Amino acid sequence: MTAALAPIQSQAQTQAIDLPHKAYLLPQSVPMWPPVWWAWLVVAAVALIIIGLLILWYQRHKKRTYRREALSNIRKAADDLTDKECIQLCHEMVRRCLISEGKTETAALPSQALFSILDKSMQAKHQFASLSSEFIDGPYRNQIELSQEQRSTMIKNTCYWIRKHHA
């Protein structure tokens, strides 16, 4: 049965279908991309926006290098220092951050005035005033003793301010 169908199939394949209007020329196939002439402009604009955002991110990253350095200094030295040295380090890092942001007048203020100004822009639970007078007056005392909880809270609040400040 398949042998009988084979000559018929080959005959059908060899015969061309007669279509009317053979004189028309068909155009080349239309490519799918770009769908419109201005698509390349949109692609170029998106690429430029992405490059611009990357440049802005890099500049911001470089500008905030002082924050990363201050945080690493506090975290490295906090365990090895005495209580008074730890308080002095926290004060120093806060003042250095202010100077890096161009706020030298604020950084030059006495500790009580400085930390009361800084507390205005912080949440209540992270304010320096909640650390007790040992944090503010600590560098000026001969003997100072802090509990482990006071010390960790002091370091945590200082690190929080360094990360979040907008001096």
C-alpha positions in Angstrom: 0.0 0.0 0.0 2.8 2.4 0.7 4.4 1.5 -2.6 1.2 2.6 -4.4 1.1 6.0 -2.6 4.8 6.8 -3.3 4.4 7.6 -7.0 1.4 9.8 -6.2 3.2 11.8 -3.5 6.3 12.3 -5.8 4.0 13.5 -8.6 2.3 16.0 -6.2 5.6 17.4 -5.1 6.9 17.9 -8.6 3.9 19.8 -9.7 3.9 23.4 -8.8 0.8 25.1 -7.6 -0.3 27.6 -10.1 -0.8 30.9 -8.3 -2.4 34.0 -9.9 -0.6 37.3 -10.0 3.0 36.0 -10.5 4.1 39.5 -11.6 4.1 40.9 -8.0 7.4 41.2 -6.2 7.2 40.4 -2.5 9.4 42.5 -0.1 12.2 41.1 2.0 11.1 39.9 5.4 10.9 42.6 8.0 13.3 42.2 11.0 11.8 42.0 14.5 14.4 44.4 16.1 14.3 47.4 16.3 10.6 47.7 16.1 10.8 51.5 15.5 13.5 53.8 14.3 14.0 55.5 17.7 14.5 52.3 19.6 18.2 52.8 19.5 17.9 56.2 21.1 15.9 54.6 24.0 18.5 51.9 24.4 21.3 54.6 24.4 19.4 56.7 26.9 18.9 53.7 29.3 22.6 52.9 29.0 23.6 56.5 29.8 21.3 56.6 32.8 22.7 53.3 34.1 26.3 54.6 33.7 25.3 57.9 35.4 23.8 56.0 38.3 26.9 53.9 38.7 29.1 57.0 38.7 27.0 58.7 41.3 27.0 55.5 43.4 30.8 55.4 43.2 31.2 59.0 44.2 28.9 58.5 47.2 30.9 55.4 48.1 34.2 57.3 48.0 32.7 60.3 49.9 31.6 58.0 52.8 34.9 56.3 53.2 35.5 58.1 56.5 32.4 56.4 58.0 33.7 53.0 57.2 37.1 53.8 58.6 35.7 55.3 61.8 33.5 52.2 62.3 36.4 49.8 61.8 38.6 51.8 64.2 35.9 51.7 66.9 35.2 48.0 66.4 38.9 47.0 66.4 40.0 49.1 69.4 36.9 48.9 71.6 37.8 45.6 73.3 41.5 46.4 74.0 41.0 49.9 75.5 40.3 51.0 79.0 37.0 52.7 79.7 38.4 56.2 79.5 40.3 55.5 76.3 37.1 54.0 74.8 35.1 57.1 75.6 37.9 59.3 74.1 37.9 57.1 71.0 34.1 57.6 70.6 34.5 61.4 71.0 37.3 61.5 68.6 35.5 59.5 65.9 32.4 61.7 66.2 34.5 64.8 65.8 36.5 63.4 62.9 33.2 62.6 61.1 32.0 66.1 61.6 35.3 67.5 60.3 35.1 65.2 57.3 31.6 66.6 56.5 33.0 70.2 56.8 31.4 71.0 60.1 34.6 72.2 61.9 32.7 74.7 64.0 30.4 72.0 65.4 33.3 69.7 66.0 35.1 72.4 68.0 32.2 72.8 70.5 32.6 71.5 74.1 31.3 68.0 74.6 28.1 68.9 76.3 27.1 71.4 73.6 28.2 69.1 70.8 26.2 66.1 72.0 23.1 68.1 72.8 23.2 69.4 69.2 23.7 65.9 67.8 20.9 64.5 69.9 18.4 66.8 68.2 18.7 64.8 65.0 18.6 61.3 66.5 15.9 59.0 67.7 15.3 59.0 71.5 16.6 55.5 72.0 19.9 56.3 70.3 20.6 59.7 71.8 23.9 60.4 73.6 22.1 61.9 76.5 20.7 58.5 77.4 24.3 57.3 78.1 24.6 59.2 81.4 27.2 61.8 82.3 30.1 59.4 82.1 30.1 59.5 78.3 30.0 63.3 78.1 32.3 64.1 81.0 34.4 60.9 80.9 37.5 62.2 79.1 37.9 64.9 81.8 37.8 62.6 84.8 40.7 60.8 86.3 39.0 57.6 87.2 36.1 56.2 85.4 34.4 52.8 85.6 31.8 51.6 83.1 29.8 48.5 83.3 29.9 46.2 80.2 26.3 47.2 79.4 27.2 50.9 79.5 30.2 50.4 77.4 28.4 48.4 74.7 25.6 50.9 74.6 28.0 53.7 74.2 29.8 52.0 71.3 26.5 51.0 69.7 25.1 54.6 69.9 28.3 56.0 68.5 28.4 53.6 65.6 24.7 54.3 64.9 25.4 58.0 64.7 28.4 57.5 62.4 26.3 55.3 60.1 23.2 57.6 60.1 24.4 61.1 60.5 23.8 63.9 58.0 26.0 66.5 59.5 
